[in-house]
Amino acid sequence: VQLQASGGGLVQAGGSLRLSCTASGLTLEYYNIGWFRQAPGKEREGVSCVSSRGDRTYYADSVKGRFTVSRDNAKNTVYLQMNSLEPEDTAVYYCALSVRGWTDLLTRTMTLSDFTNWGQGTLVTVSS
């Protein structure tokens, strides 16, 4: 089962978008969920992560204070609210799940190999 990221689009610098991550046939509430992005010509990087119960979060320094991750387990959906967007935020955004414990995930700084069930991502384009 692939996780499906949606909500991307074209926005001007300083604008906002909210991404959603869902999965059909898989209950996300059992898993820590990570958001990643991959800009053209760059490696995929971890952006944010939320614990299975939603009580712990992590943000990369580049998005701290601008992005907020949350989840609604009743809707089987994880969100990434992105505010004060910058052209440098332009990328394809992905969500994925991890069965690793929270402390492990942070110690390993959202290592890609710790996450599975990748979907196709959603494109976010921020114009200057």
PAMARMI-565722 format. One record per atom (N, C-alpha, C, O, CB): x negated, y, z negated; residue in three letters; atom name. Coordinates in pm, 1 decimal. Glycine has a CB too. Example, Ala and Ser with C-alpha at 12.3 -4.5 7.8 and 13.67 -1.06 7.14 Angstrom:
          x          y          z   code   site
    -1319.0     -569.0     -780.0    ALA      N
    -1230.0     -450.0     -780.0    ALA     CA
    -1320.0     -330.0     -780.0    ALA      C
    -1423.6     -331.9     -846.5    ALA      O
    -1130.8     -447.3     -904.6    ALA     CB
    -1285.0     -225.0     -708.0    SER      N
    -1367.0     -106.0     -714.0    SER     CA
    -1290.0        3.0     -787.0    SER      C
    -1340.9      113.8     -803.9    SER      O
    -1408.4      -59.8     -572.5    SER     CB
//
This chain:
          x          y          z   code   site
      -84.3     -118.7        0.0    VAL      N
        0.0        0.0        0.0    VAL     CA
      -88.4      124.6        0.0    VAL      C
     -177.0      138.6      -84.3    VAL      O
       95.7        0.1     -122.3    VAL     CB
      -64.2      213.4       93.7    GLN      N
     -141.6      337.8      100.7    GLN     CA
      -68.7      449.3       28.6    GLN      C
       54.0      457.8       32.2    GLN      O
     -168.1      377.7      246.7    GLN     CB
     -145.5      534.3      -36.6    LEU      N
      -87.8      654.7      -94.9    LEU     CA
      -74.4      759.3       15.8    LEU      C
     -162.1      773.1      101.1    LEU      O
     -175.3      708.2     -213.6    LEU     CB
       35.2      831.4       12.6    GLN      N
       62.9      929.1      117.7    GLN     CA
       55.5     1070.3       61.8    GLN      C
      133.0     1108.1      -26.1    GLN      O
      201.0      903.7      180.7    GLN     CB
      -38.6     1147.1      114.0    ALA      N
      -49.6     1288.2       77.0    ALA     CA
       28.1     1371.3      178.0    ALA      C
       23.0     1344.1      298.0    ALA      O
     -198.7     1333.7       70.7    ALA     CB
       99.3     1471.5      130.6    SER      N
      176.5     1558.9      218.2    SER     CA
      177.7     1699.9      161.8    SER      C
      136.5     1723.5       48.3    SER      O
      320.5     1506.3      235.6    SER     CB
      225.6     1793.3      243.0    GLY      N
      239.0     1930.6      196.8    GLY     CA
      133.8     2025.5      249.6    GLY      C
      135.4     2144.2      217.2    GLY      O
      235.6     1933.2       50.4    GLY     CB
       43.1     1975.4      329.7    GLY      N
      -59.1     2061.4      385.5    GLY     CA
       -1.7     2156.1      489.8    GLY      C
      115.0     2145.9      527.5    GLY      O
     -169.6     1978.4      445.9    GLY     CB
      -85.2     2247.9      535.5    GLY      N
      -41.6     2343.2      636.0    GLY     CA
     -141.2     2455.0      651.1    GLY      C
     -253.4     2449.0      600.9    GLY      O
       94.1     2399.1      601.2    GLY     CB
      -97.3     2558.0      722.0    LEU      N
     -180.8     2675.4      746.6    LEU     CA
     -137.2     2786.4      651.8    LEU      C
      -18.7     2818.8      643.1    LEU      O
     -171.0     2721.9      895.6    LEU     CB
     -232.4     2843.8      581.9    VAL      N
     -201.5     2950.1      486.2    VAL     CA
     -312.5     3053.8      490.4    VAL      C
     -427.5     3021.4      519.9    VAL      O
     -184.3     2893.3      342.2    VAL     CB
     -278.2     3176.6      461.4    GLN      N
     -379.3     3282.0      456.5    GLN     CA
     -455.6     3276.2      325.6    GLN      C
     -405.8     3225.7      225.0    GLN      O
     -315.0     3419.9      474.2    GLN     CB
     -575.4     3327.8      328.4    ALA      N
     -655.2     3334.8      206.8    ALA     CA
     -576.4     3409.1       97.7    ALA      C
     -511.9     3511.1      122.2    ALA      O
     -791.3     3405.3      234.5    ALA     CB
     -584.7     3353.7      -22.0    GLY      N
     -508.9     3408.3     -133.5    GLY     CA
     -372.8     3344.9     -152.0    GLY      C
     -306.4     3367.5     -253.2    GLY      O
     -492.4     3553.6     -115.5    GLY     CB
     -331.2     3265.8      -54.8    GLY      N
     -200.9     3201.9      -61.3    GLY     CA
     -202.2     3074.2     -142.7    GLY      C
     -302.8     3038.4     -204.0    GLY      O
     -151.7     3172.8       76.6    GLY     CB
      -88.0     3005.9     -142.3    SER      N
      -70.2     2885.2     -223.2    SER     CA
       -6.9     2773.9     -140.4    SER      C
       64.9     2798.5      -43.4    SER      O
       16.3     2915.2     -346.9    SER     CB
      -35.5     2653.2     -181.2    LEU      N
       28.8     2533.3     -127.2    LEU     CA
       43.0     2433.1     -240.4    LEU      C
      -34.9     2433.5     -335.7    LEU      O
      -53.0     2472.6       -7.6    LEU     CB
      142.0     2348.3     -228.8    ARG      N
      155.0     2237.1     -323.4    ARG     CA
      153.9     2107.2     -245.1    ARG      C
      238.7     2083.7     -159.0    ARG      O
      285.4     2249.5     -409.0    ARG     CB
       58.1     2024.9     -275.9    LEU      N
       49.2     1894.1     -213.5    LEU     CA
      119.3     1790.8     -300.5    LEU      C
      124.7     1803.1     -422.9    LEU      O
      -97.6     1854.8     -189.9    LEU     CB
      172.5     1689.1     -234.8    SER      N
      236.7     1578.6     -305.4    SER     CA
      170.9     1447.8     -265.6    SER      C
      123.8     1431.5     -153.1    SER      O
      388.3     1574.4     -275.8    SER     CB
      168.6     1356.0     -359.0    CYS      N
      112.4     1222.9     -334.6    CYS     CA
      217.0     1120.9     -378.0    CYS      C
      259.2     1119.2     -493.7    CYS      O
      -24.3     1201.8     -411.9    CYS     CB
      257.6     1037.6     -286.1    THR      N
      358.5      937.7     -315.7    THR     CA
      312.7      801.3     -264.7    THR      C
      213.9      790.4     -192.1    THR      O
      493.9      976.8     -253.1    THR     CB
      385.7      698.5     -303.8    ALA      N
      356.3      564.3     -256.0    ALA     CA
      485.4      485.9     -253.0    ALA      C
      563.3      487.0     -348.4    ALA      O
      250.3      494.0     -344.9    ALA     CB
      506.3      419.1     -143.7    SER      N
      625.1      335.5     -131.2    SER     CA
      589.2      192.6     -167.9    SER      C
      498.9      132.9     -109.3    SER      O
      683.5      342.4       12.1    SER     CB
      660.9      138.3     -265.6    GLY      N
      634.0        1.9     -304.9    GLY     CA
      524.7      -14.4     -407.7    GLY      C
      477.7     -125.3     -432.8    GLY      O
      599.7      -75.7     -187.3    GLY     CB
      484.0       97.0     -467.6    LEU      N
      379.6       93.2     -569.0    LEU     CA
      414.8      194.0     -677.3    LEU      C
      447.5      308.9     -647.8    LEU      O
      239.4      123.2     -507.6    LEU     CB
      408.1      151.3     -801.3    THR      N
      439.7      240.6     -913.1    THR     CA
      313.6      312.5     -956.1    THR      C
      220.8      251.6    -1009.3    THR      O
      501.4      162.2    -1032.2    THR     CB
      311.1      442.2     -932.6    LEU      N
      188.4      518.9     -957.4    LEU     CA
      162.0      542.9    -1105.9    LEU      C
       49.1      574.2    -1143.9    LEU      O
      195.9      651.9     -885.9    LEU     CB
      263.0      528.9    -1189.3    GLU      N
      245.1      567.2    -1328.9    GLU     CA
      144.2      479.9    -1402.1    GLU      C
      100.9      515.3    -1511.7    GLU      O
      376.8      561.8    -1400.2    GLU     CB
      106.2      367.8    -1344.6    TYR      N
       10.1      280.5    -1410.3    TYR     CA
     -134.9      319.9    -1383.2    TYR      C
     -227.8      262.3    -1439.9    TYR      O
       32.6      138.9    -1366.5    TYR     CB
     -152.7      418.1    -1296.5    TYR      N
     -286.7      446.4    -1247.0    TYR     CA
     -329.7      591.1    -1268.5    TYR      C
     -247.9      683.1    -1269.2    TYR      O
     -294.4      413.3    -1101.5    TYR     CB
     -459.4      607.9    -1285.7    ASN      N
     -517.6      740.8    -1272.9    ASN     CA
     -519.3      774.9    -1123.5    ASN      C
     -549.9      690.1    -1039.7    ASN      O
     -662.9      747.3    -1336.2    ASN     CB
     -486.2      899.1    -1092.1    ILE      N
     -477.4      940.7     -952.6    ILE     CA
     -576.4     1053.6     -926.4    ILE      C
     -585.5     1149.6    -1002.8    ILE      O
     -333.5      985.0     -917.2    ILE     CB
     -649.1     1039.8     -818.2    GLY      N
     -745.8     1142.8     -781.7    GLY     CA
     -708.6     1211.5     -652.1    GLY      C
     -650.9     1151.2     -561.6    GLY      O
     -884.1     1083.2     -770.1    GLY     CB
     -742.7     1338.4     -645.4    TRP      N
     -732.4     1415.8     -521.2    TRP     CA
     -873.7     1441.0     -468.7    TRP      C
     -964.9     1476.3     -543.6    TRP      O
     -655.5     1551.6     -544.3    TRP     CB
     -888.3     1422.1     -340.8    PHE      N
    -1016.5     1441.2     -274.7    PHE     CA
     -995.7     1527.6     -150.8    PHE      C
     -882.9     1545.8     -104.7    PHE      O
    -1081.0     1304.8     -237.2    PHE     CB
    -1104.2     1580.0      -98.1    ARG      N
    -1094.0     1654.1       27.2    ARG     CA
    -1219.3     1630.3      110.6    ARG      C
    -1327.0     1600.2       59.2    ARG      O
    -1073.9     1805.5        0.5    ARG     CB
    -1200.6     1644.9      239.0    GLN      N
    -1312.2     1630.0      330.9    GLN     CA
    -1303.9     1739.4      436.2    GLN      C
    -1213.3     1741.9      519.6    GLN      O
    -1312.3     1489.5      396.5    GLN     CB
    -1399.5     1828.0      429.9    ALA      N
    -1408.1     1936.3      527.2    ALA     CA
    -1483.1     1886.8      650.1    ALA      C
    -1559.0     1790.4      641.0    ALA      O
    -1478.1     2060.8      466.3    ALA     CB
    -1463.5     1950.2      763.5    PRO      N
    -1531.6     1907.9      886.7    PRO     CA
    -1682.0     1903.5      867.5    PRO      C
    -1742.8     2000.7      822.6    PRO      O
    -1496.9     2001.8     1002.5    PRO     CB
    -1741.0     1790.9      901.4    GLY      N
    -1885.3     1777.5      893.5    GLY     CA
    -1940.6     1757.2      754.9    GLY      C
    -2062.2     1755.3      735.9    GLY      O
    -1947.4     1894.9      951.3    GLY     CB
    -1852.6     1742.0      657.3    LYS      N
    -1897.8     1724.2      518.7    LYS     CA
    -1848.3     1592.4      462.0    LYS      C
    -1757.5     1529.3      516.2    LYS      O
    -1849.7     1840.2      430.9    LYS     CB
    -1909.6     1552.5      352.2    GLU      N
    -1868.2     1429.6      286.5    GLU     CA
    -1740.1     1453.6      205.9    GLU      C
    -1709.8     1565.7      164.9    GLU      O
    -1980.9     1376.5      195.2    GLU     CB
    -1667.5     1346.1      185.3    ARG      N
    -1547.7     1355.0      102.2    ARG     CA
    -1590.4     1380.9      -42.2    ARG      C
    -1685.0     1320.1      -92.2    ARG      O
    -1461.6     1224.5      112.7    ARG     CB
    -1519.5     1471.5     -107.7    GLU      N
    -1554.4     1506.9     -244.8    GLU     CA
    -1431.9     1504.7     -335.1    GLU      C
    -1319.4     1529.0     -291.3    GLU      O
    -1620.0     1644.5     -249.1    GLU     CB
    -1456.3     1475.1     -461.3    GLY      N
    -1348.6     1475.0     -559.5    GLY     CA
    -1309.8     1616.3     -596.9    GLY      C
    -1396.2     1701.3     -618.0    GLY      O
    -1389.4     1397.3     -683.8    GLY     CB
    -1181.6     1641.7     -605.0    VAL      N
    -1129.0     1774.1     -637.1    VAL     CA
    -1067.1     1776.3     -775.9    VAL      C
    -1093.8     1865.8     -856.0    VAL      O
    -1026.0     1817.2     -533.3    VAL     CB
     -983.6     1675.7     -803.2    SER      N
     -912.5     1675.1     -929.3    SER     CA
     -865.2     1533.7     -958.1    SER      C
     -855.9     1449.4     -868.8    SER      O
     -794.0     1774.1     -926.9    SER     CB
     -835.7     1510.4    -1084.3    CYS      N
     -789.5     1378.2    -1124.0    CYS     CA
     -692.6     1394.3    -1241.0    CYS      C
     -707.8     1484.5    -1323.4    CYS      O
     -909.6     1285.3    -1162.3    CYS     CB
     -593.8     1306.8    -1247.2    VAL      N
     -498.6     1310.1    -1357.3    VAL     CA
     -482.7     1169.2    -1412.0    VAL      C
     -478.8     1071.7    -1336.9    VAL      O
     -361.7     1367.9    -1311.8    VAL     CB
     -473.6     1160.3    -1543.9    SER      N
     -459.2     1029.5    -1607.1    SER     CA
     -320.6      972.8    -1581.3    SER      C
     -230.0     1044.0    -1537.9    SER      O
     -485.4     1039.1    -1757.7    SER     CB
     -305.3      845.1    -1608.1    SER      N
     -180.0      776.5    -1577.1    SER     CA
      -60.5      839.7    -1649.1    SER      C
       49.7      845.0    -1594.5    SER      O
     -190.8      629.1    -1614.4    SER     CB
      -82.6      886.8    -1770.0    ARG      N
       28.4      947.5    -1844.3    ARG     CA
       36.5     1097.0    -1822.4    ARG      C
      128.5     1162.3    -1871.7    ARG      O
       14.7      918.8    -1992.2    ARG     CB
      -58.5     1151.6    -1749.0    GLY      N
      -56.7     1294.7    -1720.4    GLY     CA
     -108.7     1381.6    -1831.8    GLY      C
      -94.7     1503.7    -1826.3    GLY      O
       79.7     1336.5    -1688.3    GLY     CB
     -168.2     1321.9    -1932.5    ASP      N
     -211.4     1400.6    -2047.8    ASP     CA
     -357.0     1444.7    -2039.5    ASP      C
     -404.0     1519.7    -2125.1    ASP      O
     -190.6     1321.6    -2173.5    ASP     CB
     -427.8     1399.6    -1938.6    ARG      N
     -566.5     1441.0    -1919.4    ARG     CA
     -589.9     1473.8    -1773.7    ARG      C
     -539.5     1406.4    -1683.8    ARG      O
     -664.2     1331.8    -1966.5    ARG     CB
     -666.9     1577.8    -1752.2    THR      N
     -695.8     1622.2    -1616.4    THR     CA
     -842.4     1656.4    -1602.0    THR      C
     -912.8     1681.6    -1699.7    THR      O
     -609.6     1742.6    -1579.2    THR     CB
     -885.7     1656.4    -1479.1    TYR      N
    -1023.5     1692.4    -1446.0    TYR     CA
    -1020.8     1776.2    -1318.3    TYR      C
     -941.6     1751.2    -1227.4    TYR      O
    -1113.8     1564.4    -1428.5    TYR     CB
    -1109.1     1876.1    -1313.5    TYR      N
    -1120.4     1959.5    -1194.5    TYR     CA
    -1266.7     1979.0    -1158.8    TYR      C
    -1352.0     1996.9    -1245.8    TYR      O
    -1051.5     2095.5    -1216.1    TYR     CB
    -1293.9     1975.2    -1029.9    ALA      N
    -1426.9     2013.7     -983.5    ALA     CA
    -1446.0     2163.0    -1009.4    ALA      C
    -1349.9     2239.8    -1009.0    ALA      O
    -1445.9     1980.1     -831.9    ALA     CB
    -1568.3     2202.1    -1031.3    ASP      N
    -1596.5     2342.9    -1061.5    ASP     CA
    -1545.1     2435.6     -951.8    ASP      C
    -1504.3     2548.5     -979.4    ASP      O
    -1746.8     2363.7    -1080.6    ASP     CB
    -1547.1     2388.6     -828.7    SER      N
    -1509.9     2474.1     -715.0    SER     CA
    -1361.1     2510.3     -714.7    SER      C
    -1321.6     2606.2     -648.5    SER      O
    -1545.4     2404.7     -584.3    SER     CB
    -1278.8     2435.5     -787.1    VAL      N
    -1134.3     2461.9     -785.8    VAL     CA
    -1079.7     2494.6     -924.1    VAL      C
     -961.4     2525.4     -938.9    VAL      O
    -1060.3     2342.3     -729.5    VAL     CB
    -1164.7     2488.2    -1023.7    LYS      N
    -1119.3     2510.9    -1161.4    LYS     CA
    -1060.7     2650.3    -1174.5    LYS      C
    -1120.5     2748.5    -1130.4    LYS      O
    -1235.4     2492.0    -1261.6    LYS     CB
     -943.7     2658.1    -1235.4    GLY      N
     -876.3     2785.6    -1252.4    GLY     CA
     -785.7     2822.8    -1137.5    GLY      C
     -706.2     2916.0    -1149.1    GLY      O
     -976.0     2892.0    -1271.4    GLY     CB
     -796.1     2752.1    -1027.1    ARG      N
     -711.5     2781.0     -909.9    ARG     CA
     -616.3     2666.3     -878.5    ARG      C
     -504.2     2689.4     -833.1    ARG      O
     -798.7     2809.9     -787.5    ARG     CB
     -659.5     2544.1     -902.1    PHE      N
     -578.2     2426.0     -871.9    PHE     CA
     -525.0     2366.2    -1001.2    PHE      C
     -590.4     2372.1    -1105.3    PHE      O
     -660.4     2320.7     -793.0    PHE     CB
     -405.7     2308.5     -993.3    THR      N
     -345.8     2240.3    -1107.6    THR     CA
     -288.8     2107.7    -1061.7    THR      C
     -209.4     2101.7     -967.8    THR      O
     -236.0     2327.4    -1173.8    THR     CB
     -330.0     2002.0    -1128.5    VAL      N
     -279.0     1868.8    -1096.7    VAL     CA
     -172.8     1831.4    -1200.2    VAL      C
     -186.2     1862.1    -1318.6    VAL      O
     -394.6     1762.9    -1093.9    VAL     CB
      -68.9     1765.5    -1154.0    SER      N
       36.8     1720.6    -1244.0    SER     CA
      102.5     1597.4    -1183.6    SER      C
       75.5     1560.2    -1069.4    SER      O
      141.8     1833.3    -1269.1    SER     CB
      187.7     1536.1    -1261.3    ARG      N
      257.8     1419.4    -1209.1    ARG     CA
      395.5     1410.6    -1269.6    ARG      C
      420.2     1453.9    -1382.2    ARG      O
      179.2     1291.3    -1236.8    ARG     CB
      484.6     1353.0    -1191.2    ASP      N
      620.1     1324.8    -1236.8    ASP     CA
      640.6     1175.5    -1213.4    ASP      C
      675.8     1132.6    -1103.5    ASP      O
      729.5     1413.5    -1160.9    ASP     CB
      618.7     1099.6    -1315.6    ASN      N
      626.4      954.1    -1298.5    ASN     CA
      768.1      907.1    -1268.2    ASN      C
      786.9      801.8    -1207.3    ASN      O
      575.0      884.1    -1423.2    ASN     CB
      865.4      982.5    -1309.4    ALA      N
     1005.0      946.2    -1276.9    ALA     CA
     1029.6      955.2    -1126.5    ALA      C
     1113.3      883.7    -1071.3    ALA      O
     1104.5     1038.4    -1352.4    ALA     CB
      954.6     1044.9    -1061.3    LYS      N
      967.5     1060.3     -916.1    LYS     CA
      856.3      987.1     -842.1    LYS      C
      848.2      991.7     -719.3    LYS      O
      966.3     1208.2     -878.2    LYS     CB
      769.8      918.8     -919.4    ASN      N
      659.1      845.3     -857.6    ASN     CA
      574.8      936.7     -768.3    ASN      C
      536.0      899.2     -657.6    ASN      O
      713.0      726.9     -775.7    ASN     CB
      547.5     1056.3     -818.4    THR      N
      479.3     1157.3     -737.9    THR     CA
      374.4     1229.7     -821.5    THR      C
      395.6     1260.0     -938.9    THR      O
      580.4     1257.9     -680.0    THR     CB
      262.0     1256.2     -758.2    VAL      N
      155.7     1337.2     -817.9    VAL     CA
      140.8     1462.1     -732.8    VAL      C
      146.9     1455.8     -610.0    VAL      O
       19.9     1257.9     -827.5    VAL     CB
      121.1     1575.8     -798.8    TYR      N
      114.0     1703.9     -728.2    TYR     CA
      -23.4     1768.4     -745.0    TYR      C
      -94.7     1745.3     -842.7    TYR      O
      223.4     1799.0     -778.9    TYR     CB
      -56.6     1848.8     -647.3    LEU      N
     -173.9     1935.9     -658.2    LEU     CA
     -129.6     2075.3     -615.8    LEU      C
     -111.0     2103.0     -497.3    LEU      O
     -294.9     1883.9     -569.7    LEU     CB
     -113.3     2161.7     -714.5    GLN      N
      -77.8     2300.8     -687.4    GLN     CA
     -205.9     2377.8     -661.1    GLN      C
     -295.9     2380.8     -745.0    GLN      O
        2.5     2363.7     -805.8    GLN     CB
     -213.4     2439.4     -545.5    MET      N
     -334.7     2510.9     -505.9    MET     CA
     -302.7     2659.0     -489.5    MET      C
     -225.5     2697.2     -401.6    MET      O
     -393.7     2452.4     -374.2    MET     CB
     -360.9     2739.9     -572.6    ASN      N
     -340.7     2884.5     -568.0    ASN     CA
     -470.9     2953.9     -530.8    ASN      C
     -578.6     2894.4     -535.1    ASN      O
     -288.4     2936.9     -703.3    ASN     CB
     -458.7     3080.0     -494.5    SER      N
     -576.3     3161.3     -458.2    SER     CA
     -665.9     3086.8     -360.8    SER      C
     -787.4     3078.5     -379.2    SER      O
     -656.5     3200.1     -583.7    SER     CB
     -604.6     3033.8     -258.7    LEU      N
     -679.9     2952.8     -162.7    LEU     CA
     -782.7     3036.8      -88.3    LEU      C
     -762.1     3154.7      -59.4    LEU      O
     -585.0     2886.2      -63.0    LEU     CB
     -893.1     2971.7      -59.1    GLU      N
    -1005.5     3035.8       10.3    GLU     CA
    -1033.9     2958.3      138.0    GLU      C
    -1001.4     2839.9      147.1    GLU      O
    -1133.1     3041.9      -80.7    GLU     CB
    -1093.9     3023.4      236.2    PRO      N
    -1128.1     2950.4      359.6    PRO     CA
    -1211.2     2825.0      333.2    PRO      C
    -1203.1     2727.2      407.6    PRO      O
    -1204.1     3041.9      454.4    PRO     CB
    -1290.7     2828.9      227.0    GLU      N
    -1374.2     2712.5      192.5    GLU     CA
    -1291.4     2593.1      145.2    GLU      C
    -1344.0     2482.3      134.4    GLU      O
    -1474.5     2750.6       84.2    GLU     CB
    -1164.5     2613.9      117.3    ASP      N
    -1076.4     2504.3       76.5    ASP     CA
    -1021.3     2429.0      197.4    ASP      C
     -953.4     2327.6      180.8    ASP      O
     -961.1     2557.9       -8.7    ASP     CB
    -1048.9     2476.2      317.2    THR      N
    -1002.0     2409.1      437.1    THR     CA
    -1059.5     2268.3      444.9    THR      C
    -1181.1     2249.4      442.2    THR      O
    -1039.4     2489.4      561.9    THR     CB
     -971.0     2170.2      454.6    ALA      N
    -1013.5     2030.2      454.8    ALA     CA
     -891.3     1941.7      472.2    ALA      C
     -777.4     1987.8      464.5    ALA      O
    -1089.7     1994.0      323.9    ALA     CB
     -917.2     1814.5      495.6    VAL      N
     -811.7     1714.9      483.8    VAL     CA
     -812.3     1667.6      339.4    VAL      C
     -916.4     1629.9      285.7    VAL      O
     -832.1     1594.9      584.6    VAL     CB
     -697.0     1669.9      277.9    TYR      N
     -683.9     1632.8      137.8    TYR     CA
     -622.0     1492.8      128.4    TYR      C
     -525.8     1459.5      197.6    TYR      O
     -597.6     1737.1       60.7    TYR     CB
     -680.5     1414.2       41.4    TYR      N
     -637.7     1276.4       21.8    TYR     CA
     -606.7     1251.9     -125.9    TYR      C
     -660.5     1318.5     -214.3    TYR      O
     -745.9     1178.2       71.7    TYR     CB
     -519.4     1155.7     -150.0    CYS      N
     -503.2     1107.3     -285.8    CYS     CA
     -531.2      956.8     -286.3    CYS      C
     -515.4      888.4     -185.1    CYS      O
     -359.8     1139.0     -340.5    CYS     CB
     -572.3      908.6     -400.5    ALA      N
     -605.8      768.1     -415.7    ALA     CA
     -592.0      731.1     -562.7    ALA      C
     -588.9      818.3     -649.6    ALA      O
     -749.4      738.3     -363.3    ALA     CB
     -584.0      604.1     -589.5    LEU      N
     -565.2      560.9     -727.8    LEU     CA
     -689.0      487.8     -777.9    LEU      C
     -771.7      439.8     -700.4    LEU      O
     -441.2      470.6     -740.1    LEU     CB
     -698.4      481.2     -908.3    SER      N
     -809.6      409.8     -969.4    SER     CA
     -761.0      327.0    -1086.2    SER      C
     -673.1      369.3    -1161.3    SER      O
     -918.3      506.9    -1014.9    SER     CB
     -817.9      209.7    -1101.2    VAL      N
     -787.8      124.7    -1215.6    VAL     CA
     -895.2      138.7    -1323.2    VAL      C
     -887.1       75.7    -1428.7    VAL      O
     -775.2      -21.6    -1171.7    VAL     CB
     -994.0      220.2    -1296.2    ARG      N
    -1098.2      243.4    -1396.9    ARG     CA
    -1042.2      327.1    -1510.8    ARG      C
     -949.1      405.6    -1493.3    ARG      O
    -1221.3      313.4    -1334.1    ARG     CB
    -1100.3      308.5    -1625.2    GLY      N
    -1061.4      389.3    -1740.1    GLY     CA
    -1099.5      534.4    -1719.5    GLY      C
    -1189.2      566.2    -1641.5    GLY      O
    -1125.4      336.0    -1867.3    GLY     CB
    -1030.6      621.4    -1790.1    TRP      N
    -1048.5      764.7    -1771.4    TRP     CA
    -1192.3      808.5    -1799.4    TRP      C
    -1252.3      881.6    -1720.6    TRP      O
     -952.7      841.0    -1861.3    TRP     CB
    -1245.6      764.1    -1909.5    THR      N
    -1381.2      806.2    -1945.4    THR     CA
    -1480.8      762.4    -1838.6    THR      C
    -1571.4      837.6    -1802.7    THR      O
    -1421.5      748.4    -2082.6    THR     CB
    -1463.6      642.0    -1788.6    ASP      N
    -1550.8      592.2    -1682.6    ASP     CA
    -1542.5      680.4    -1559.0    ASP      C
    -1644.3      715.2    -1499.1    ASP      O
    -1514.5      448.4    -1646.9    ASP     CB
    -1419.7      716.0    -1521.5    LEU      N
    -1402.2      798.1    -1401.7    LEU     CA
    -1478.0      929.5    -1413.9    LEU      C
    -1545.5      972.0    -1320.0    LEU      O
    -1253.6      825.5    -1376.7    LEU     CB
    -1466.9      993.0    -1528.5    LEU      N
    -1532.2     1122.2    -1543.9    LEU     CA
    -1683.0     1106.3    -1554.6    LEU      C
    -1758.2     1187.8    -1501.1    LEU      O
    -1478.2     1194.7    -1666.5    LEU     CB
    -1726.9     1003.4    -1622.5    THR      N
    -1870.7      979.4    -1633.1    THR     CA
    -1930.5      958.2    -1494.5    THR      C
    -2042.4     1001.7    -1467.1    THR      O
    -1899.3      857.3    -1723.5    THR     CB
    -1856.2      891.7    -1408.0    ARG      N
    -1903.4      863.6    -1273.6    ARG     CA
    -1860.3      973.2    -1175.3    ARG      C
    -1877.5      959.4    -1054.2    ARG      O
    -1851.6      727.7    -1227.4    ARG     CB
    -1803.4     1083.6    -1230.2    THR      N
    -1769.6     1203.0    -1150.9    THR     CA
    -1689.8     1169.3    -1025.5    THR      C
    -1724.1     1210.0     -914.6    THR      O
    -1896.3     1276.9    -1111.4    THR     CB
    -1583.7     1094.7    -1046.2    MET      N
    -1491.3     1062.6     -937.3    MET     CA
    -1563.8     1000.5     -818.6    MET      C
    -1550.5     1046.4     -705.2    MET      O
    -1416.8     1187.9     -892.7    MET     CB
    -1639.6      897.0     -846.0    THR      N
    -1707.1      823.3     -739.9    THR     CA
    -1604.4      763.6     -645.6    THR      C
    -1507.8      700.8     -688.9    THR      O
    -1797.3      713.1     -798.3    THR     CB
    -1625.9      783.6     -516.5    LEU      N
    -1528.9      739.2     -416.8    LEU     CA
    -1496.2      591.0     -427.9    LEU      C
    -1381.0      550.9     -411.4    LEU      O
    -1580.3      769.0     -278.8    LEU     CB
    -1596.0      511.0     -455.3    SER      N
    -1576.4      366.4     -458.6    SER     CA
    -1490.5      322.4     -576.0    SER      C
    -1446.5      207.5     -580.3    SER      O
    -1709.7      296.2     -464.4    SER     CB
    -1466.0      411.2     -671.2    ASP      N
    -1378.4      378.4     -783.6    ASP     CA
    -1230.9      395.0     -749.0    ASP      C
    -1144.0      361.1     -829.3    ASP      O
    -1412.6      465.0     -902.7    ASP     CB
    -1202.7      446.8     -630.7    PHE      N
    -1065.0      475.7     -590.6    PHE     CA
    -1025.8      391.0     -470.3    PHE      C
    -1108.0      360.5     -383.9    PHE      O
    -1048.1      625.3     -558.4    PHE     CB
     -898.9      354.0     -466.8    THR      N
     -849.7      266.6     -360.1    THR     CA
     -715.9      316.5     -308.1    THR      C
     -663.0      417.7     -354.3    THR      O
     -836.5      121.7     -410.0    THR     CB
     -662.8      244.2     -211.8    ASN      N
     -530.2      271.2     -153.8    ASN     CA
     -525.1      408.1      -87.1    ASN      C
     -426.1      480.4      -98.3    ASN      O
     -422.1      262.4     -261.9    ASN     CB
     -631.4      441.7      -18.8    TRP      N
     -640.0      569.5       52.4    TRP     CA
     -538.9      573.6      166.4    TRP      C
     -517.6      474.9      236.8    TRP      O
     -782.6      592.2      106.6    TRP     CB
     -478.0      689.4      182.4    GLY      N
     -389.5      712.6      295.8    GLY     CA
     -458.3      799.6      398.5    GLY      C
     -580.8      811.5      399.0    GLY      O
     -258.4      777.2      250.6    GLY     CB
     -379.5      860.5      485.5    GLN      N
     -435.1      935.9      597.0    GLN     CA
     -464.2     1080.5      563.5    GLN      C
     -533.1     1147.2      640.6    GLN      O
     -342.3      930.2      712.5    GLN     CB
     -416.2     1130.9      454.9    GLY      N
     -447.3     1266.6      415.2    GLY     CA
     -357.5     1369.5      480.7    GLY      C
     -280.9     1339.8      572.3    GLY      O
     -589.1     1296.9      447.0    GLY     CB
     -369.6     1492.4      430.2    THR      N
     -293.0     1603.9      484.4    THR     CA
     -387.5     1721.7      503.8    THR      C
     -471.0     1749.8      417.8    THR      O
     -173.8     1642.0      390.7    THR     CB
     -374.3     1789.7      615.5    LEU      N
     -467.0     1895.9      651.5    LEU     CA
     -424.2     2028.4      589.8    LEU      C
     -309.6     2071.2      603.3    LEU      O
     -476.9     1909.0      803.3    LEU     CB
     -518.1     2091.6      522.7    VAL      N
     -499.6     2226.1      469.3    VAL     CA
     -595.6     2318.9      542.8    VAL      C
     -716.6     2296.5      544.9    VAL      O
     -523.8     2230.3      314.0    VAL     CB
     -540.0     2422.2      602.3    THR      N
     -621.1     2519.9      674.3    THR     CA
     -597.1     2656.4      612.7    THR      C
     -483.6     2703.6      607.1    THR      O
     -587.9     2520.7      826.7    THR     CB
     -703.0     2719.3      566.9    VAL      N
     -693.1     2851.1      505.1    VAL     CA
     -762.9     2951.4      596.3    VAL      C
     -882.9     2941.8      621.8    VAL      O
     -755.9     2851.9      361.3    VAL     CB
     -685.6     3047.0      644.4    SER      N
     -742.2     3147.1      734.4    SER     CA
     -786.7     3269.7      655.9    SER      C
     -727.6     3304.9      553.8    SER      O
     -640.4     3187.0      842.4    SER     CB
     -890.8     3333.2      705.1    SER      N
     -945.3     3451.2      636.1    SER     CA
     -877.0     3579.1      681.0    SER      C
     -910.8     3687.3      633.0    SER      O
    -1095.6     3462.4      660.2    SER     CB
//
